[in-house]
Amino acid sequence: MSSAKQPPVSPLAPESVPDLPPVPGVRLATAQAGIRYSGRTDVLYVGLEPGTRAAGVFTRSKCPSAPVDWCREALRGAAARALVVNSGNANAFTGLKGREAVALTAKIAAAAAGCPEDAIFIASTGVIGEPLDATKFEGVLADCAARAEDGPSAWNAAARAIMTTDTFPKLATRTAEIAGTRVTLNGIAKGAGMIAPDMATMLSFVFTDAGLPQPVLQALLAAGTDRSFNCVTVDGDTSTSDTLLLFATGRASNPEVTDAADPRLEGFRAALDDLLVELAQLVAKDGEGARKFVTVEVGGAESDASAHRIALSIANSPLVKTAVAGEDANWGRVVMAVGKAGEPADRDRLAIWFGDVRVAVSGARDPEYSEAAASAVMREAAVTIRVDLGLGAGQARVWTCDLTKGYIEINGDYRS
């Protein structure tokens, strides 16, 4: 068993961790099961009150983990009574042993929660290809169920238990109203590397006391994902384990709304979207080895989808990301990333900004270009790269980080 390595906390980490309020119907506990790490928690158990409904989005990887397969099936059911998350082992690419480990985890958790096995949701993160010994959950989950609680310390501990190469816990909270009834939303996430979601994020879990039908939850979550987690990338690699789950306990006793487009959900939708964006940005700010948070904005594209693909081409370019790391206003690398995206573009209409400084226009360097002004932008901890293609109304925004030696060091010895 390896000891938990503690890389330096990202310089982009928030100055403080928020205290999350209780969410009625949700109780949490963490434990040390010795999955891979020693000396730190690696299991999260969340107990959910009867009547809780769930929605989820998952990786589109053709090599999904065993827990992803399990959760997809669990969403077919009507109930959600517990969530079990472990760090240190992704239980991915583990064949029959992986499926058996998930089934045993569900059996142990169901006994602890006093519910059917198909009401258990499971997520795992960590090393790929190593069998997960689910017998380590014996006794641990029952103990967690017995002492689970809902308070700021419990939420903070939950966010820490699911970390792998993360350097800080990621938590967010919002409140909203549904037809005059106040509801709370709390969310946690983990992720620092293998980040290029094609659905959601590595692992993220959102809990609310709102009461909404599963189809409504699913529609709201899917739409929010496209505006948040699907707009973040660290290294262009989509995980086998990406899982985003939303649980609604119904304890707020709000009037039930059966249409996701109902105006009475406007406040809830905005709060959920805002929470997801905050969590997604925290993932980018904790990118492995990151020193700079980068926003890429693309406008003037033929469509929003085209703009999104161009923005990701820029954000995933190692040359662009190393230029940011070196504080070099190298717009030529941005031109390269636009051109290789495979989307409509016209060299002679292209304009590029670093922050508020326009560095290129009409297919050439801006006549008023100032090296000093551009360099000053690149020295900031947060850098915005803006591109206008001059072709249409399509626009997109994505978030990423720079690429430093730290990323190589972390991933070069990940299994060591």
Beta strands, then each sheet from edge to edge (+ up, - down):
strand 1: 2-3
strand 2: 26-31
strand 3: 37-38
strand 4: 43-48
strand 5: 53-58
strand 6: 82-89
strand 7: 120-127
strand 8: 170-178
strand 9: 181-190
strand 10: 203-208
strand 11: 243-248
strand 12: 293-301
strand 13: 351-354
strand 14: 357-361
strand 15: 364-365
strand 16: 382-388
strand 17: 394-401
sheet 1: 1+ 3+
sheet 2: 2+ 4- 6+ 7+
sheet 3: 5+ 11- 10- 9+ 8-
sheet 4: 15+ 14- 13+ 16- 12- 17+
end
